[in-house]
């Protein structure tokens, strides 16, 4: 089963991503890059970026290396593992980069790193996707 190939423009038009101000910046042959500027809408009870924002960023960036949605392959997350390293605060730009580490016939595995504007690691993890 295939779907329309994803482009930077079509991804950035997704309602949820627009609501969260997450933007796809780059589609590479084995990687993808997304960014978000942490704002008031992203704050948790303590005033930092909510972990759900960071997990959403990690999950979402995993779909956009070229062999996946940009090629028109339908897939869904079967596993998401996020390790939080340091807090992110309002005003910081978070950059998420996914790298395709395995692509089989039914499953793909990606490593994800999320860094702040100073290049410091905020979170890292892995995502497993299943082709449907």
C-alpha positions in Angstrom: 0.0 0.0 0.0 1.3 3.4 -0.9 0.2 7.0 -0.3 1.1 10.3 -1.9 4.8 10.9 -1.5 5.5 13.4 1.3 7.2 16.7 0.6 8.4 19.5 2.9 5.4 21.5 1.9 2.8 18.8 2.4 4.3 17.9 5.8 4.4 21.5 7.0 0.7 21.8 6.1 -0.3 19.0 8.6 -2.7 20.5 11.1 -1.1 19.0 14.2 2.4 20.2 13.2 1.1 23.6 12.4 -0.6 23.8 15.8 2.7 22.8 17.6 4.8 25.0 15.2 7.0 21.9 14.3 8.6 22.3 10.8 10.2 19.8 8.6 13.4 21.3 7.3 15.2 18.6 5.4 14.5 15.2 3.7 17.6 13.3 3.1 18.4 9.9 1.6 18.7 8.3 5.0 17.8 11.1 7.4 15.3 13.9 8.1 15.5 17.1 10.1 12.7 19.0 12.0 12.7 22.1 14.2 10.5 23.7 16.8 11.0 26.9 18.8 9.8 26.2 22.3 7.1 28.7 23.2 4.4 29.2 25.9 2.1 26.6 24.3 4.8 23.9 24.8 5.4 24.6 28.5 4.9 22.0 31.2 3.9 22.7 34.8 7.4 23.8 35.7 7.8 26.2 32.7 10.1 24.0 30.5 9.2 22.2 27.3 6.7 19.4 27.9 8.1 15.9 27.4 5.2 15.2 25.1 6.5 17.8 22.7 9.9 16.2 22.6 8.5 12.7 22.2 6.2 14.0 19.4 9.2 15.6 17.7 11.2 12.3 18.0 8.3 10.2 16.6 7.4 12.6 13.8 10.9 13.2 12.4 11.3 9.4 12.1 8.8 9.2 9.2 10.6 11.5 6.8 13.8 10.0 5.5 13.4 9.6 1.7 12.7 5.8 1.7 9.7 6.2 4.0 6.8 8.6 3.6 8.6 10.7 1.0 8.7 7.6 -1.2 4.9 7.0 -0.6 5.3 4.1 1.8 2.6 3.9 4.5 4.0 3.2 7.9 3.1 3.4 11.6 5.1 3.5 14.8 5.4 0.2 16.7 7.9 1.4 19.3 9.2 4.7 20.5 11.9 5.0 23.1 13.0 8.5 24.2 15.7 9.3 26.7 15.5 12.8 28.1 19.0 14.3 28.8 18.4 17.9 29.7 15.5 20.3 29.9 14.5 22.7 27.1 13.3 26.2 27.9 11.0 28.7 26.2 12.8 30.5 23.4 15.1 27.6 22.5 15.2 26.1 19.1 15.1 22.3 19.2 16.4 20.4 16.1 15.5 16.8 15.7 17.4 14.5 13.3 16.4 11.0 12.5 18.7 8.5 10.8 17.5 5.3 9.2 19.6 2.5 10.6 17.7 -0.5 9.3 15.1 -0.9 6.6 13.7 -4.4 6.0 10.7 -5.6 4.1 8.2 -5.0 6.9 10.1 -2.8 9.5 12.4 0.1 9.7 14.5 1.3 12.7 15.7 4.9 13.2 17.9 6.7 15.7 16.9 10.1 16.8 18.8 13.0 18.4 17.2 16.3 19.6 19.6 19.1 20.3 19.1 22.7 21.4 20.5 25.8 19.7 23.9 25.4 21.4 24.2 21.9 20.0 23.7 20.2 23.4 21.8 17.0 23.5 18.3 17.4 24.9 17.0 13.9 24.1 17.8 10.8 22.0 16.1 7.6 21.2 15.0 5.0 18.7 11.8 4.5 16.7 10.6 1.3 15.0 8.1 1.7 12.2 6.1 -1.0 10.5 5.1 -0.8 6.8 1.3 -1.2 6.3 
